[in-house]
């Protein structure tokens, strides 16, 4: 399973999704469609020992959010 890309954001900026608008430092990039989204936008699926399996709000593909990354 592909791992989500987490860019480093020093200060809170608006979510890349036009229908969200949340200001946060929790930004993610889907490894499948390369679309950006924030921690409020992703769809939680399951939790396991490697991390949380989440779905991209754009393409709906599953990816892994490692346990050492907060959302």
Steps between C-alpha positions, in 0.01 A plus 500: 500500500633845411581740781348848513739790428516755781652835406651711779284807561640743757193720538131435457383537142169433330417145390575443129143374442272781389200354684680489839677825587631383841819675614741238633857371492373144435532474122530175305557403135346184355765273341241379246352823358745760644212711635544683828265489799502571873446284808130592503443377145637145488273202552613274787472130424686275744779514757779243520851464647661685206265796510158608381368392166325802351324584173571802285200735490561554125580162339381277791817286480632355826836600645690462826538782751787375725449502877785751547301766308223692676186603314 
